[in-house]
Amino acid sequence: YNLVPLAADAQANVYIDTVWFNEPVQLLNQQAQLIVKISNSGDKASDNNRVVLKLNGQTKAMGDFSVEPNSFIYDTMVIALTQPGWSKAELQIQDYPITFDDTYYIGFNVVEKINVLAYSEGRSNQFLDALFKNQPEFNYTAALPGAFDANVLKGNQLVILDNLKDIPAAIGAGIVNYLNDGGAVAVFPAEKADVESYNRFLNNLHANSISGFSETAQDMAGINLQQNVFKDVFERIPENMNLPRVKKYYQFTRSTTSNEEAILTLKDGGSFFSRYPQGRGSLYVCAAPLSQQYSDLPVHAIFVPMLYKMAVLSIPGGNISYFIGDKTRIETTAKKVSGEKVYKIKGNGVEFIPEQFAVGDKMLLGLNGQIKKAGFYEVGLE
């Protein structure tokens, strides 16, 4: 007998590695950018292949690609989001003979409206009205602080306290609960505000306190482009970026116990606009009233994207996909139900009751390996 060496055929296993959106939240009537990572784990190049995107069963985009052996590429697919609510998308490639990993499934929620609530002392703020009023993507409500209702806060992505002379305990308590639940609050103080009232509110949220008021005009020294409010807002950043000029402003202490993230800073080292994390939410504090008498911020180019991102960032994003075998629990909103209703998962001929763990207003669902096939599955109460 003679031994004859046989070489295995080189194969290219090309697969969609992962998929994610360029923005954390998808809004109705917007163009969404979907980033696709395609990998080749084989020893043979894959040339002239194609990736196809289906949205709710209809082909919406496709693109050709080539990928070298033991390498990967990124592709960007753009889709128009014209339907609110939950959408299902499939990304498909053709790769023979290994085909089990040729389709990647994602599910995501398209937000129809962003809800913004502004409490203003006296008349509503003209700059907030210009930004949010009559804009199709916003539900904007302007109210007096005397009409404050903590129960109304929860349905809003952004709550603005504008030009309030003081912050009563009832408003402060409602804001704390709203922040802990994941909301976003922006504070633009009034001139001659009740500093003691403001400091009680700020101290309760571990934010820096007001220490004085300055009428010395100065320019801003910097903008924190790594903070989420401005991250990815500018495609190109000018070397000498024009920033708002400040005319009059409140001065703040610099406490080591606060979790301040300075977003806009002054030349004297003080903060003009800052974020403080609170629970699952974000408190934003400005050092001046929202008026041109105090700064150029409300008419500056950064004002619109800044408030827009503050509202968008408070919308829960969530995972758009899960991997079979991954022990990550699925997170959903815990709903108050009567009787013996439980969460069930259905799809691809499978129906089962997952493990259920209530954590605050969230419900975590454990799969325990009960899903064996990739595809779309629905979570519901029955």
Residue, then its C-alpha position, 0 to 999 in steps of 0.5 A: y500500500n502507498l500513502v497518497p497525500l490529499a489536500a483539502d479544498a480551500q473554502a471561504n466561509v463568508y458571514i455577516d459578523t454583526v450589524w448596528f445602526n449609526e444612531p442609537v434611536q431610529l426616528l420616523n421619516q428619517q434616513a437610517q444608516l445600518i453598518v454591516k460587518i462581513s467577515n471571511s474566516g476561510d483561506k479563499a477570497s470571496d469576490n463579487n458577492r452581494v448583501v441584500l437588505k429586506l425590511n418587513g419582507q420587502t427588499k430595500a437595499m443591496g450592495d456588492f462586496s469582496v472580502e479577502p481571506n481571513s479578513f473583514i469589511y464594513d459596508t453601510m446601507v441606508i434605509a428610509l424609515t416610513q413606518p412607526g413601531w417595530s420593524k423586522a430586517e433581514l440581511q442576506i448574503q450567498d455563500y456556498p457550501i456553508t449557508f447556515d450563517d448567511t442571514y442576519y436578523i434584527g428587530f428595532n423600534v421606529v419612534e414616531k414622536i419625541n415628547v418635550l415638556a417645558y415649564s417656563e415662568g411667565r411666557s413660554n420661551q421663544f427659542l424653545d418654541a422656535l425649536f420644538k413647536n410645529q416640528p413634525e418629529f416633536n410633541y411639544t408642550a409649554a406649561l406654567p410651573g404651577a401646573f406641574d404634575a409628576n405623573v405627566l413627566k414619564g411620557n416625555q423624553l426631555v423636560i426643561l425647567d426654564n426661567l423658574k424663580d425657584i424650584p419647589a420641593a414638589i417639582g424637585a421630588g418629581i424630577v428626581n424620580y423622573l431622572n432615576d427612571g431614565g428621563a432627561v432634564a435641562v435647567f436654564p435658571a432665571e436671573k435673580a433666582d432663589v439660589e437657596s432653592y436651586n442649591r437644595f435641588l442641585n445638592n439633592l442630585h449631587a450637582n455643583s452648587i451656585s456660588g455667585f453671579s458674574e456680569t463679566a463677559q467672556d468667550m467660551a474656551g471649549i466644547n466637549l465633542q466626546q460627550n454624547v450630546f455632541k459626539d458624531v454631530f459634526e462631520r468636520i471640526p474647524e480648527n478655530m471653532n466659533l463658540p457662543r459668547v457669554k455676557k452674564y452667568y451664574q458661577f458654580t462650586r467645583s465639588t469633588t463629590s459631583n459626577e459632572e461632565a463639562i460640555l461647554t467650558l469658560k475661559d476662566g475654567g468654569s462650566f457653562f453647560s454640564r451633564y450630571p448622571q442621575g439613576r438611568g437619566s441625565l440632568y443638564v445644567c446651564a449657567a445662564p438663562l436661555s436669553q440673548q441678554y445672557s449668552d449667544l447660545p440660543v441663537h448659536a449653531i450648536f443649540v439645535p443639535m444640542l437639545y435635539k440630542m439631549a432628547v433623543l439620548s433619553i429614548p431607550g435603544g435596546n439590543i437589535s439582535y441576540f445570539i443563540g447560546d448567549k446567556t444575555r437576558i432579554e430586557t423589556t418593560a415590566k407591565k402591571v397586569s392582573g390575574e396570572k398573565v406571564y411573558k411568553i416567547k413565540g416564533n419559528g414554531v416555538e412557544f415557551i415561558p422564559e425565566q422572568f426577573a423583575v428589576g424596577d420597571k424592567m423585566l429580564l427574560g432568561l432563554n435557557g437555551q430554548i431557542k435553537k434557530a435564528g429568526f424573529y421571535e415575539v415577546g408578549l403577555e398572555 
